[in-house]
């Protein structure tokens, strides 16, 4: 076994720690750019570069080690007053980009990025004789030996643990069904103890999978800085709630959506400094990224204090593309921005094609979330994303329809009703349930799934909601509630938009999970089509 083979076993550890050091460099550079006279960021940069250089040299990544050594030389020149911080920042940012690309290549076994030109530019900059910030006392080195508080665990291992916890939950449900048949006190006591252990294991595994949303948020200070420079705009990024924790599976899904929303804010919201000053605003726009947690979901907001949405422009663009009628409401006009409507006159590297927000909406809804937008002219725009805390295990109500069992997530259920036939109104094109003087549209799942309607004295109805919209689901019966393991759908079933996933019960039965968001959306589309058809017919009769 040669030295290279011995080093290969440490590659994952190197990549994980190196990624943290590059992130620390980016953050320190952002601070240095805002406060060039502050010695703290320079010391942080020097320490991160020095540590990464030593790690890379040990792993025999010579190009990376040489680049970090040249970065050290520049930072040393800044500390000793031979170079100005302002001249170094952009080049050091480029070095961080090179290092990030190198780490990606190493992970994919493609080798290091070429850094020869960068290294030469750094050496030339380090030799310039210009005034910098005064040298300060070096910070203390961390203790050489410290107690291990945490360790890196591969994502694949956490996924395996979650699958095993899911299997435990399914087997617990199976044993609970057997207990009902046997009525054995000893079995019942053992099962209660097992249920407690399974619950604790599942909780511990889910906690281990939680990742602070700051893991995503920390990518954006650099991105905002670069976009501002590209567009000659001044933008201050404010971040709140970075410590809110979400399941890794959710974190993986939202990063791209937030990128689209931030780019959209730059292209459609944030004005040029001169325009802002002329309208009485501060030259620098404020872009806010925040997160907070509710009982079962996380709310993420992306807001700016820019120009806001121009409803007339949006409506005209939507009408031109055939998405809206000229009489559409303001709410419908705002919602059309998620349907491919763009008011930008030219396509830029940032946005303009009109697809970005549609991609965001589809992505968020695919994980059981929703997105809303609120805007005021000349004051700004806020996008609010609501997403579940986890995609793995959810609490659901089981209902019967046509002799089959379906699951409805509890997070989407407002209440359960037993409705007299007299309280079900036959509207012109659909039925509705009267509840507290409110007409709630009713969908009979038996009709939707092609099952016979049961003859019932009272109709069981599940009132579900998503955002501000409600709908009643008429079912044959309510059964029970369960914590269920969410499984992906097969390709055949996935094409039916009424379901978001499946689960397996203790008896081995496969139960489909209803997609409440799409059920409500389908109902809304149907009503819109009926209204539009009736409107066209009325116009024809008026013409005759």
PAFI-215525 format. One record per residue: residue in one letter; x, y, z of N, C-alpha, C in turn. Coordinates in steps of 0.05 Angstrom, whole numbers, plus 5000, padded with zeros to 4 digits. Layout:
N
aXYZXYZXYZ;...
//
This chain:
544
x501749765000500050005000501850255000;x501450434980503150664978501950904994;x503551124994502751355010500151485000;x499751484972497351594961494851444970;x495051174970492851014979492151075008;x494251115025493751175053492351445056;x493051635039491851905041488951905032;x488251725013485551725002483351685023;x484051545044482051495065481351745080;x483051955078482552205092481252415074;x480652345049479652545030477052675039;x475152515048472552615057472852815080;x474552745099475052925122476353185112;x478253165094479553405083477553585069;x475853465052473853625037471953765056;x471053625076469153745095470353975110;x472753945120474054165135474954385116;x475854315092476754525073474354695065;x472054575061469654735054469054935075;x469254865101468755055123470755285122;x473355225116475355435115474855625092;x474055525069473555705046471055875053;x469055765065466755925073467556145093;x469356075112470356275131471856505116;x473356425095474756635080472756825066;x470756715054468756875040467457075060;x466656975083465357145103467257365113;x469757285117471757485126472257695105;x472257615080472657805058470358005056;x467957915061465658095061465858305083;x466858215106467258405128469458595122;x471658495110473858675103473158875083;x471458805064470558995043468959225055;x467359165076465759365089467359535108;x469459425121471059565141473959505136;x475259635116478059585109480059635132;x479259805151481159875172481059685196;x479159495195478759305217480759075213;x482559025232484558815229483358535234;x481058515246479958245252479558065228;x478258165207477857995183480457905170;x482558075171485158005159486357765175;x486157785201487157565218485657305213;x482957335210481357095205482056975178;x482457135158483257045131485956895132;x487857025146490556915147490456635161;x488956615182488856365197487556145180;x485356215166484056015149485855925126;x487156115113488956055091491255885100;x492355945124494655795134493855505141;x491555475153490555205160490055045135;x488755165116488155025091490654945076;x492655125076495155065063496454825076;x496454805102497754575115496254315109;x493554335109491954095103492454005074;x492454195055492854125027495654005023;x497654115036500354015033500553725044;x499253675066499253405077497953205058;x495753295044494353125026495653114998;x497853264995499353274970497853414948;x496153604955494853774935496554034932;x498554014915500654214914499654484903;x497954474883496954724872495354884892;x493654744907492054874928493854984950;x495854834958497754934979499255174969;x500055184944501555414933499755664932;x497155624924495355844923494855964951;x494455794971494055884998496456025009;x498855925002501356055011501556334999;x500856364973500856634961498756814973;x496456704981494456874995495556965022;x497056795036498356875061500257105057;x501757095035503657315029502257575026;x500057575011498457825007497357925034;x496257745049495057825075497257925094;x499657805093501857905109502658185101;x502658235074503258505064501258705073;x498658625075496558805084497058875114;x497658665129498058705158500458885164;x502458855147504959015152504959285137;x502659345125502459615113503659645085;x504259415072505459435045503359415023;x500859345029498759325009496159425020;x494559545003491959645012489859425010;x488059405030485959195029484259225005;x483559474996481759514974482759384948;x485459374945486559254921486558954921;x486158844945486458554948483858394948;x481658534955479158394960478158234936;x477958364913476858234889478557994881;x481258024883482957804875482757574895;x482457634921482157424941479457284938;x477357434930474857304924475157104901;x476657184880477157004858478656754867;x480456784886481956554897479956364911;x478056474926476056304939474456154919;x473756284897472256144876473855914865;x476455964861478255754851478355514870;x478555584896478755374917476155204917;x473855344915471255194915471155004891;x472055104868472054934844473954694847;x476254754860478154534865476954324883;x475654404904474454214923472354044909;x470754174891468754024876470153814857;x472353904844473753714826474953484841;x476053544865477353334881475153124890;x472853234897470653054905469852864882;x469952974858469252814834471652674821;x473952674835476352544825477352654799;x477152924796478053054771480653204775;x481653214799484153354803483753644810;x485953784817485854064824485454254800;x484254484806484154694785486854824782;x487454914758489955064754489855334768;x491855394783491955644799494455804793;x495855734772498455864766498356164763;x496456254746496156544741495356694766;x493456574781492556704806494956724826;x496456514828498756514846500756734839;x501256774813503156974804502057254809;x499457294805498257554811498357624840;x497957424857498157464886500957544894;x502957404883505757474889506457754881;x505457834857506058104848504758314866;x502258254875500858434893502258454920;x503258224929504558224956507158394955;x508458414932510958564930510558864926;x508058954921507559244918507959384944;x509059614943509459774967507359984971;x505159914984503060114988502160095017;x500960315026500060325054497760145059;x497760005082495559825089494559885117;x493359695130492459735157494659655176;x494759775199496959705218496859425227;x499259315231499459035240498459025269;x497058815275496058785302497058525314;x496758505340497758265353496258015343;x497757805338496557555329494557445350;x492457335340490557205358491856945368;x490856865391491956615402491156375385;x493056185383492455935370490555775387;x488855625375487055455391488655235404;x487555125425488954915440489454685421;x491854565424492554345406490854095410;x490054065435488453835442485853935454;x483553845443480953925454479153695453;x477253695471475253475472473553485447;x473053245435471453235411468453275419;x467253485408464453545414462653445392;x463653425368462053335345463753195325;x462553035308463952895287462452925261;x463852895238462552905212461352625206;x458852625198457452375190456552395162;x457152205145456352205117453252205116;x452252355096449352375092448152105087;x449651935072448551675066448051505091;x449651545111449251395136446751495151;x446251755150443851865162441351765147;x441551765121439251665105438751365112;x440851205115440450925122439150905150;x440051065169438851065195435851135194;x435151335177432451415175430751185163;x431751055142430250825130429850605151;x431850555168431550345188429550435209;x429550695216427450795235424750765223;x424450815197421850785184420950495184;x422750305180422050025181421149945209;x422450055229421650005257418750105262;x418150335251415450455255413350275241;x413950185217412050015202411649755217;x413749635228413449385242411949425269;x412349655281410849715305407849725299;x407149855277404349855269403249575263;x404849405252404049125247403548985273;x405349015293404948885319402448995333;x401849255330399449365342396949235331;x396949165305394649035293394448745304;x396748615308396648345319395648355348;x396448555363395548575391392448595393;x391248725374388348755375386948485372;x388248295358387148025354387647845378;x389947865391390747675411389847755439;x389748005445388848095472390547975494;x393247985490395147875509396448095526;x396048095553397048315569400148345568;x401548115567404448115566405448235539;x404148155518404748265492404148565491;x401948645503401248925503403249095518;x404248995541406249145557408949165541;x409648945528412148945513411949135489;x409549145477409249315453409249615462;x408049675485408149945495411050035499;x412649855510415549925514416949955488;x416349775469417549795442416750065428;x414150135431413250385419414750625429;x415350625456416850845467419650855456;x420950625453423750615443423750705413;x421750605398421650685370421250985367;x419551095384419051385384421551535390;x423151445410425651585417427751555395;x427951315383429851275361429251455338;x426651465330425851635308426351925313;x425752015338426252295345429252355344;x430952175354433852215354434952225326;x434052045308434952045281434152295266;x431652385271430652625258432252865268;x432952875293434553095304437253095291;x438452855287441052835274441052935246;x438752925233438453015205437953315202;x437353445225436753725223439253895217;x438854085199440954265191440054545194;x441554725206440755005207440355125179;x438255285176437855395150440055595142;x441655675162443955835156445855695137;x445755425136447355275117446755375088;x444255445083443455565057443855865057;x443055995078443156285079446056385075;x448056235086450756325085451956345057;x450556235037451456245010450956524998;x449056675009447956904995449457164999;x450857215021452357475023454257514999;x455657304992457457324969455957364943;x453757224940452157244916450957524913;x449957634935448757904934450958114928;x453258074939455458264934456258254904;x456358014892457157994864454958104846;x452458054852450258154835450158464836;x450658574860450658864863452858994846;x455158874846457358974829456758954800;x455558734791454858694763452858894753;x450958974770448759144762449159434771;x451459494783452059764793449859864813;x449059674830447059744850448259714878;x447059844897447959834925445859674941;x446659454953444759284967445959194993;x444459225015445159115041443458875047;x444758645052443258405058442958375089;x440558345097439958295126438858015128;x440057855147439257575150438257535179;x436157385182434957335208433957045209;x434356915231433256645235435056435224;x437656475221439456275210439556025226;x438856045252439055805269436555625268;x434555705252432255525249433155265235;x432355035246433254785235431154645219;x431954535196430154375179431454115172;x429853925165430853665156432553705131;x434753545129436553575107435153555080;x433153375078431653345053430253595044;x429353755064428054015058430154215049;x432354225064434554415058435454375030;x435754125021436654064994434854184973;x432254214979430254294959429954594957;x430654754977429955034977432155224967;x434655124965436855294958436455424931;x435755264910435355374883433055574883;x430955524898428655714898429455984909;x431055984930431956244942433756394923;x435456244908437156374888435356524867;x433256394857431456514838430156764850;x429256754875427956984887429757214891;x432257164899434257384902434957504875;x435257344855435857454828433457624819;x431057524824428657664816428557944830;x429357944856429258194870431158404858;x433558314849435458484836434358594809;x433258414793432458494766429858654766;x427958594784425358714782424758904806;x426258884827425559044850427559274856;x430059194860432059394869432759594847;x432459854853433060064834436060144835;x436860284815439560404815439760614837;x442060664849442360864871441161134864;x441761234840440761504832437761514831;x436561294822433561284821432461274849;x433661124867432661114894432861384908;x435161514905435461784918433461974907;x432961974881431062154868428262114879;x427561864887424961804897424761834928;x426961924940426961974969427861744986;x429061544973430061314988432961334993;x434061155011436861135014438061014989;x440561084982441860984958442060684959;x442560574982442960284985440260144992;x439559954975437059804980437559595002;x435359515014435559305035434159055025;x435558835025434558575018434558405044;x432158315052431958165077431357865071;x432757695085432357405083431957315112;x429557205117428857125145427456855145;x427656735169426356475173425356465201;x422956345205421956285231420356025230;x419955905253418755645255416055665268;x414055525256411455495269411355205279;x408955115286408654855299409654625280;x408854645254409554425236410854515210;x411554765209412754865184414655095189;x416155155168417955385170417055595150;x417155845158416456075141419056215133;x419556235107421956375097421056605081;x422156845086421357085072423757205057;x423257285032425257435017423857695010;x424857915020423558175016425558385008;x424658584993426358814986424759064988;x426059294991424759554993424959704966;x424659554944425059664917422459784905;x422259754879420159884864417359754867;x417359504876414759364878413759274851;x411559124851410459014826408659214813;x408959244787407159424771404859244760;x402559264773400259094766399359134738;x399459384728398559434701400359304680;x402959324685404859194666404558884667;x404158784691403858494694401258404681;x399058554685396558474673396658484643;x397958694632398158724603399758494591;x401958424605403658204595402157934596;x400657904618399057644621396857634600;x395557854595393357854575394557804547;x396857924542398157884516398857594511;x399657454533400357174530397956984533;x395657094537393256924540392956794566;x394356874587394256754613391856864629;x391257124625389057254639387257394620;x384757444629382957614615383457904623;x382558094608382958374614381458454640;x379458304647377858364672378858224697;x381158094695382257944718382758124742;x382458004766382858154790385858214795;x386358394814389158454821390558204832;x389058044848390257804859391057604838;x389357584817389957404795392357504779;x392557774776394757894762397457834776;x397457864803399857814818400657524816;x398657344817399157054816400256974789;x399757134768400657054741403657064738;x405057194757407957204754409156924759;x407556744770408556464773407856294749;x406656414729405756264705407356334680;x409756454684411456514661411256804651;x409856974666409557254658412057414667;x413357554649415557724656415157994643;x415758214658415458484647418158604638;x420358444642422958544634423158554604;x424158774593424258804564426458644551;x428658584566430858444555431758224574;x432758014562433757784577436557844586;x437057814612439757864623440857594634;x443357614644444557374656443157304682;x441657484693440357444719437557334715;x435857464699433157374695432057504670;x429357464665428057604643426457414625;x426857154628425356964610422656904622;x422156964647419556904659419156634670;x421256464670420956184679421756154709;x423356334720424456304746422456264768;x420356434769418456414791416656174787;x416156094762414655844758416155604768;x418755604764420455384775420355384805;x420455614817420355634847417655524857;x415455604845412855514854412555214851;x413455104829413254814825415054664845;x417354764850419254634869418054644897;x417054874906415954894933413454714936;x411754714917409254554919409954254918;x412154184904412853894903413653784929;x414453954949415153854975412953924996;x410553984986408254035004408254315015;x409554495003409554775012407954954994;x408055215000406655404983408255664984;x407755834964409056094962407056304957;x407256534971405456764967407157014962;x405957204949407357454944405557694952;x406857894964405458144972407258374963;x406058574950407658794940406159054942;x407659264946406659534946408259704927;x407059854909408560024890410460214905;x412860224896414960404907415860334935;x414760124947415560044975416859774976;x416359604957417759354957415959104954;x417258874954415858624949416858414969;x415058244979415758034997414657764987;x416357564984415557294978415757135004;x413556995010413456835035413156535027;x415056375035415056085030414355945056;x412355765054411655585077412355305069;x414055175084414854895078414854725103;x414354465099414354285123417154255134;x417254195160419854165173421253915165;x419753715157420953465149419253335127;x420453185110419053045089418852745094;x419952655116420252365120417852235134;x417052335157414852215172412752435179;x410252375173408152575177405752445192;x404252605206401852515218399552545199;x397852335196395752345177393252215187;x390952295175388352175181387751965159;x387051725167386251525147383251545142;x382451535117379551555110378951325090;x376451245090375651035071374051155048;x374651065024373151145000372950904981;x370450814977370150594958371450334966;x371650284992372950045002375950065003;x377150284996380050324998380650535019;x383250525028384050715049385950925036;x385551175044387251395036388151555060;x390351695058391451855080391352155073;x390552315093390552605089392352725111;x394452875104396252995124394653165144;x395153125170393753285190394353585188;x396653655178397353935176395554085157;x394153935139392354065120389354045129;x388853925152386053885161385254105180;x383054235174381954435193380054315213;x378154145203376254015221374953775206;x373653605223372053385212369153435218;x367453375198364553425201362953185194;x360653155207358552965199356153145190;x355753155163353953365152351253245144;x349153375152346453295143346153375113;x344653215099344353275070343153555066;x341553655085340353915082342454135082;x344754075093346954285095348854265071;x348254095052349854085027348254225005;x349254444995347954604976348754524948;x346854494930347554444902347754704887;x350254794883350755044868350354994838;x350855194822350355174793352054954781;x354554934789356454744777357854574797;x357354604822358654444842357054444868;x357854274887356554264913358254424933;x356954504955358354644976357154575003;x358854585024357954545051357654815065;x355454855079355055105093356155075121;x358155245127359555225153359955515163;x358555575185358755845197358256055176;x356056015161355156205140357156235118;x358956035115360956045093360455795076;x360455845049360155625030362855515023;x363355265031365855125026365454925003;x366854954981366554774958367054484967;x365354304957365554024965366453844941;x368353674946369253474927368653204938;x367153044923366552764931368752594921;x370452474939372652304930371652054916;x369251964923368151724909367851784879;x366852024873366452104845369252134832;x371052264846373752314835375252064828;x374951854845376351604842374751384828;x372351464818370751264803369551044821;x368951114846367750914865364750984868;x363050784875360250844879359751014904;x357751194902357151354926355751194947;x356651204971355351054993352751185001;x350851025011348351125021348651165051;x348951415059349551485087347451685097;x346651655123344851845135346152115139;x348752105147350252355149352852315133;x353752535120356052525103358552605118;x360552415121363152505133364652685114;x365552915124366953115108369553195123;x371753195108374253295119374753575107;x374653775124375154055114378254095113;x379254125090382154165087382754455078;x385154535082385954815074388854815065;x389355015048392055075039392255365034;x393855505050393955795049391355915059;x389956065042387456195050385056045038;x385455825024383355685011382555435026;x379955375026378855145039377254975019;x376954725026375354535010374454305028;x372054205023371053975037371453725020;x372553515033372853255019370853065031;x368852975014366852785023368052505021;x368052365044369152095045367051895055;x367651645054365751445064365751425094;x368251445106368451425135371251525144;x371451605169373951655182374851405196;x377451345195378351105210380051185234;x382551255230384351325253386551495243;x388151595262390451755255392951595260;x395051645243397551495245399851675239;x402151615251404651735241405551545218;x405851655194406451485171409151565158;x410251365145412851405131412151485102;x413051715094412451815067414351675047;x413151535028414651395007414151534980;x416151544962415651664936413851484919;x412451614900410551474883411951344860;x410751134849411851014825411251204802;x412651164780412351344757409451354747;x408051124747405351104737403451274754;x403651244781401851394799402651684801;x405251754797406152024799404852214779;x403952104756402652264736399852354745;x398652224765396152304776396652504798;x395952754794396752974812395052984838;x393252784842391652784866393252674890;x395552544885397052414906399852524908;x400852554933403552654938405552444946;x404552204953406351994961404751754970;x406051564982404751324992405951245018;x404651055032405750945056404850645058;x406050505076405450225080404450185109;x402150065112400950025139402149775152;x401449735177402449495191401549235178;x399249235164398248995151399448955124;x401249135115402549115089401049255067;x398749385074397149525053398549785045;x398549835019399650085008397450295008;x397850525021395850735023396950985009;x395351094991396151344977395551584994;x397351784993397052025009395952244991;x393752374999392552574982394252834981;x394452944958395853204954393753424956;x393453544980391353734984391753984967;x394254074964394754314947393754284919;x394254044907393354004879390353954877;x389153834898386253804898384854074897;x385854254914384754524915385254674889;x387654644878388354774853386554664830;x386154404829384454294808381554394811;x380554424835377854534839377754814830;x379854974836379855254828379955284798;x381555114785381755124756379055054743;x377754854754375154774743373155004746;x373055124769371155354773371855584754;x374455634750375255854732374355794703;x374755534695373955464668370955484664;x369355404685366455424683365655714681;x366855884698366156164697366856294670;x369156224660369956334634368156244612;x367355984612365455874592362756014594;x361756054618359256194622359356484612;x361656614618362056894609362056914579;x363456724566363456724536360656684525;x359156494537356456444528354656684531;x354956824554353357064559353957284539;x356557304531357257514512356057444484;x356057184478354957104452351957154451;x350457094473347657144474347057444473;x348757604486348357894485348658004457;x350557884443351157964415348757904397;x347557654402345257574386342857754392;
//
